[in-house]
Each structure stands twice: as C-alpha cells, then as structure tokens.
Amino acid sequence: MKQITIVDQDRPGLLSDISELLGAAGVNIESIEAESVDATAVITLIVDKYDEALRALTVSPFNAISEDAMVVRVPDKPGELALLMKRFKDANISLRSLVILKHDAGHAFVALSTNNTLESQNLVRDILVG
C-alpha cells in the first residue's frame, strides 16, 4: 500500500485546498491525518486512486512525498498497540508514520511506514494484511 505525505506551511484552508484538488481529480480520501508543528503542517493521506492523486499533487503547489505503507490487523483492546510498537523497538526500527485506519469486529487496522520496509514486513508477517 502507498501513502502520500504532504509537508507545507500551516495555514487556514490548507486541508480544504488539498481535499478540493483531490476531489476534482476524482480521488477519494480513505484516511487522512493532519498535524501542525509550529508553522509546518504534515498531512498523511491514503487514497483510493494513488496514481491519480500523485499526478494531481505533482502539478500543484503542494510538496507531496510518496512512501510505502503496510497494513496490520491487531486486536482492538488496550495494550495491543504497545505490543506492536515493542516489536519495532526491539528490532531497532524507527517508524516514519502510523495511522489507525479503522476498527472492525474487535480488531484495529493500522497503516505504518518505516525506513526499512522489507525487514518491517518480515517483523509483522503474522498480522500483515494483504
């Protein structure tokens, strides 16, 4: 799975502009996470039409970065995210991003990306989706 991260100057209307651009390109946003640190906004997107989204963003003023993400399925109960994070800590793998996508039938689906995708996939092979 691919995700898109946009790093831009934080300003009123930024999410409106991004969502309008993607909507006009026929792209549905499946997951979005936005965070502001000082004057910088970091927006992480998972979309239904990745290539179309990237094309639309490429010709826009937005600084979009593409990265691989993997989706894992964990029990939806206290402490399970901590157990997942401990796997990465013990393997000395840093995460670049993590987004909880949805909760369904007692499980949570989590998208995450790291600097070492192959090693990370092997680390979570037992709970990897897809």
Protein Blocks (a to p, Z undefined) as FASTA:
>chain_A
ZZddddddddehklmmmmmmmmmnopacfbdcdddehjaccdddddfblmlmmmmmmmmm
bdcdddddddddddddehklmmmmmmmmmnopacfbdcdfbdcehiacdddddfblmlmm
mmmmmmcgZZ
